[in-house]
């Protein structure tokens, strides 16, 4: 004989099912907010780091790939998403956006110096950033999730070392502060950890800790890069390639003792010569100059690969521009679209 289930029991069972379904859905999807102020309050209240995604959701292919492959994945929802307060800073080109959100996003992008999309910034609960990941290569989900975990763990280790430094003095404190901040990206270090940098230099005034010179040099490099940007930006905007190249030569001479900066300037010059002026051999010669001063074999190898790519592009262009009667015994193959 079949037992009839009362309406109240059916209602109770349905309610439990709905709650379970909602919980499963929540576990499979990460919760994002666009409100940075609310996210900061939540991060402090829950003592969680923040993950801020600067994205172009309707026009940036790497941004879309990062969202679909990483942030929409079950691994992220059930793992890293539980460790961060998640903030979406979107810069759409076609989708309508609230003006307040638009202004908020622009202000934070400027604060963090965001220039490329996607860029993901990781922040302490206090709001101080400790890492920025720029770009995404489709198919690299596992590597990306690993990087998020490693960067957050490094931040926790950094906080522990900061706590040790608070109890130390003099050269010992300088060494501990150096240990804490040395793994930070230079831009983040100098934008958001400048008090620690200044303290390291002051504590190691006599050089006994062996760290002062490193940070003084880093400060000089940043000042040089700011000077270069200030002088080159208006020339780039004016679109005068000859004046840009002349200024690059001037700046390369001025900062000849900063090898990394000089290599960047040489590669910028090589790009202009090749892409804008089609002076391919001159561009190759400039790359050779950069290779000659590369401070390590790995960088020299990477520059050599760029040179090889340019050489290949030059040969392809030559073959496409060759006259039709240059190979009378064989008809020319159609160029790929």
C-alpha positions in Angstrom: 0.0 0.0 0.0 1.4 3.3 -1.0 1.9 6.0 1.6 0.6 9.5 0.7 3.0 12.3 1.4 1.5 15.3 3.0 1.7 18.7 1.3 3.7 20.1 4.2 6.3 17.3 3.8 6.5 17.9 0.1 7.0 21.6 0.6 9.8 20.9 3.2 11.5 18.5 0.8 11.3 20.9 -2.1 12.7 23.7 0.1 15.7 21.5 1.0 16.3 20.6 -2.6 16.2 24.2 -3.6 18.7 25.2 -0.9 21.0 22.4 -1.9 20.7 23.4 -5.6 21.5 27.0 -4.7 24.5 25.9 -2.7 25.8 23.8 -5.5 25.3 26.6 -7.9 27.1 29.0 -5.6 30.0 26.6 -5.3 30.3 26.4 -9.1 30.3 30.1 -9.7 32.5 32.7 -8.2 30.8 35.9 -6.9 32.1 39.1 -8.4 31.4 42.7 -7.5 31.9 46.0 -9.4 31.8 48.1 -6.3 35.4 48.6 -5.1 34.4 50.4 -1.9 32.2 47.6 -0.8 34.9 45.0 -1.8 37.4 46.8 0.4 35.1 46.8 3.4 34.4 43.1 2.8 38.1 42.3 2.5 38.9 44.0 5.8 35.9 42.4 7.6 36.7 38.9 6.4 40.5 39.4 6.4 40.7 38.3 2.7 42.9 39.5 -0.1 41.4 41.2 -3.1 41.6 40.0 -6.8 40.9 42.9 -9.1 40.4 42.0 -12.8 40.9 44.9 -15.2 39.3 43.6 -18.4 37.7 44.6 -21.7 34.8 42.1 -21.7 33.4 42.8 -25.1 36.5 43.5 -27.2 39.6 41.9 -25.7 40.1 38.3 -26.8 42.7 37.5 -24.0 40.3 39.0 -21.5 37.5 36.8 -22.7 39.7 33.7 -22.7 40.9 34.4 -19.1 37.3 34.8 -18.0 36.0 31.7 -19.8 38.9 29.4 -19.1 40.0 30.5 -15.6 37.4 32.6 -13.7 34.4 30.7 -14.9 36.1 27.3 -14.2 35.0 25.0 -11.4 38.6 24.9 -10.1 38.6 28.6 -9.6 35.1 28.8 -8.0 36.0 26.0 -5.6 39.5 27.1 -4.9 41.1 30.6 -5.4 37.7 32.3 -5.4 37.3 31.4 -1.8 40.6 33.0 -0.9 39.8 36.4 -2.5 37.2 39.1 -2.6 36.6 39.4 -6.4 36.3 42.7 -8.2 35.6 43.2 -11.9 36.9 46.4 -13.4 35.5 46.4 -16.9 36.3 48.7 -19.8 33.8 47.8 -22.4 33.6 49.5 -25.8 30.1 48.4 -26.8 28.2 47.6 -23.6 26.6 50.4 -21.7 28.1 51.1 -18.3 27.0 53.1 -15.3 28.9 56.4 -15.2 29.9 56.0 -11.6 31.4 52.6 -12.3 33.2 53.9 -15.3 34.8 56.7 -13.3 35.7 54.4 -10.5 37.4 51.9 -12.9 39.4 54.7 -14.6 40.6 56.0 -11.3 41.8 52.6 -10.1 43.4 51.8 -13.4 45.4 55.1 -13.2 46.3 54.4 -9.6 47.8 51.0 -10.5 49.3 52.1 -13.8 47.3 49.6 -15.8 48.3 49.8 -19.5 47.4 46.4 -20.8 44.3 44.2 -20.7 43.7 41.9 -19.0 45.6 42.9 -15.9 44.8 41.2 -12.6 46.0 43.0 -9.4 46.2 41.1 -6.1 45.9 43.2 -2.9 46.2 42.7 0.8 43.0 43.1 2.9 44.4 46.6 3.7 44.2 47.5 0.0 47.9 47.5 -0.8 48.7 45.6 -3.9 51.4 42.9 -3.9 51.3 41.5 -7.5 50.0 42.2 -11.0 49.6 39.7 -13.7 49.3 41.1 -17.2 48.0 39.2 -20.2 46.7 35.7 -20.7 47.6 32.9 -23.1 44.7 30.7 -24.0 45.1 27.2 -22.6 47.2 28.3 -19.6 44.5 27.8 -17.0 46.5 25.5 -14.7 49.6 27.7 -14.8 47.5 30.8 -14.0 45.8 29.2 -11.1 49.1 28.0 -9.8 50.5 31.6 -10.1 47.6 33.0 -8.1 48.2 30.5 -5.3 52.0 31.1 -5.3 51.7 34.9 -5.3 49.2 34.8 -2.4 51.4 32.5 -0.4 54.4 34.8 -1.0 52.3 37.7 0.3 51.6 35.7 3.5 55.3 34.9 3.9 56.1 38.6 3.3 53.7 39.7 6.1 55.5 37.2 8.5 58.9 38.7 7.6 57.5 42.2 8.1 56.5 41.1 11.6 60.0 39.9 12.3 61.5 43.1 11.0 59.4 45.1 13.4 61.3 43.5 16.3 64.7 44.1 14.7 67.0 47.1 14.4 69.8 48.4 12.2 71.4 46.2 9.6 69.4 43.2 10.7 66.1 45.0 10.1 67.4 46.2 6.7 68.1 42.6 5.7 64.7 41.5 6.8 62.9 44.3 5.0 64.9 43.4 1.9 63.9 39.8 2.2 60.3 40.8 2.5 60.1 43.1 -0.6 62.8 41.8 -2.9 60.4 39.5 -4.8 57.9 42.3 -5.5 57.6 43.6 -9.1 59.6 46.9 -9.4 56.6 49.0 -10.3 54.6 47.8 -7.4 57.6 48.0 -5.0 58.3 51.7 -5.8 54.6 52.8 -6.0 53.3 51.1 -2.9 56.3 50.0 -0.8 58.3 53.2 -1.0 58.4 53.7 2.9 60.1 50.3 3.2 62.5 51.1 0.4 63.4 54.4 2.1 63.8 52.7 5.4 66.1 50.0 4.0 68.4 52.8 2.5 68.4 54.7 5.8 69.1 51.6 7.9 71.9 50.5 5.7 73.5 54.0 5.3 77.0 52.5 5.9 76.4 49.6 3.6 77.0 47.0 6.3 73.8 45.1 5.3 74.8 45.1 1.7 71.4 46.1 0.4 71.5 49.9 0.1 73.1 50.0 -3.4 70.5 47.7 -4.9 67.6 50.0 -3.9 69.4 53.3 -4.8 70.1 51.9 -8.2 66.5 50.8 -8.6 65.3 54.3 -7.7 67.7 55.8 -10.4 66.3 53.4 -13.0 62.7 54.4 -12.2 63.6 58.0 -12.4 65.3 57.4 -15.8 62.3 55.5 -17.1 60.0 58.4 -16.0 62.2 60.9 -17.8 62.2 58.8 -20.9 58.5 58.5 -21.0 58.0 62.2 -20.4 60.3 63.1 -23.3 59.1 60.4 -25.8 55.4 60.4 -25.3 54.7 63.8 -27.0 56.9 62.8 -29.9 55.1 59.5 -30.3 51.7 61.3 -30.2 52.9 63.7 -32.9 53.8 60.8 -35.1 57.2 62.1 -36.3 59.3 58.9 -36.5 62.5 60.8 -37.3 62.2 63.0 -34.2 61.4 59.9 -32.1 64.5 58.1 -33.3 66.7 61.2 -32.8 65.4 61.5 -29.2 65.9 57.7 -28.6 69.5 58.1 -29.7 69.9 61.0 -27.3 68.4 59.2 -24.4 70.4 56.0 -25.1 73.6 58.1 -24.8 72.3 59.7 -21.6 71.5 56.4 -20.0 74.3 54.3 -21.5 75.2 53.0 -18.0 71.8 51.5 -17.5 72.0 48.5 -19.8 68.4 47.4 -19.4 67.1 50.8 -20.3 69.4 51.1 -23.3 68.3 47.8 -24.6 64.6 48.9 -24.4 65.4 52.1 -26.2 67.3 50.2 -29.0 64.4 47.8 -29.4 62.0 50.6 -29.6 64.2 52.2 -32.3 64.4 48.9 -34.2 60.6 48.6 -34.2 60.1 52.1 -35.6 62.7 51.5 -38.3 61.1 48.3 -39.4 57.3 49.0 -39.0 57.1 52.7 -39.8 60.1 53.4 -42.1 60.6 50.0 -43.6 64.4 50.3 -43.1 64.8 46.6 -42.4 68.6 46.3 -42.5 69.0 49.2 -40.2 66.5 47.7 -37.8 68.5 44.4 -37.8 71.7 46.3 -37.1 70.1 48.0 -34.1 69.0 44.7 -32.8 72.6 43.4 -33.1 73.6 46.4 -31.0 71.1 45.3 -28.3 72.4 41.7 -28.4 76.0 42.9 -28.1 75.3 44.5 -24.7 72.8 41.9 -23.3 73.9 41.2 -19.7 73.0 37.5 -19.8 72.8 34.7 -22.3 69.0 34.3 -21.9 68.3 37.9 -22.9 70.7 37.6 -25.8 68.9 34.5 -26.9 65.5 36.1 -26.7 66.7 39.2 -28.7 68.2 36.8 -31.2 64.8 35.2 -31.7 63.2 38.6 -32.3 65.9 39.2 -34.9 65.1 35.9 -36.6 61.4 36.7 -36.7 62.1 40.0 -38.3 64.4 38.4 -40.8 61.7 35.9 -41.7 59.2 38.7 -42.1 61.6 40.6 -44.4 62.1 37.5 -46.6 58.4 36.9 -46.8 57.8 40.5 -47.9 60.6 40.2 -50.5 59.0 37.1 -52.0 55.6 38.8 -52.1 57.0 41.9 -53.8 59.1 39.9 -56.3 58.2 40.7 -60.0 56.1 38.1 -61.7 58.7 37.3 -64.4 61.4 36.6 -61.8 60.5 32.9 -62.0 59.2 32.4 -65.6 59.2 28.6 -65.3 56.8 28.5 -62.4 53.6 30.5 -61.9 53.4 32.6 -58.7 51.4 31.1 -55.9 48.5 33.2 -54.6 49.3 35.1 -51.3 47.5 34.0 -48.2 44.7 36.2 -47.0 
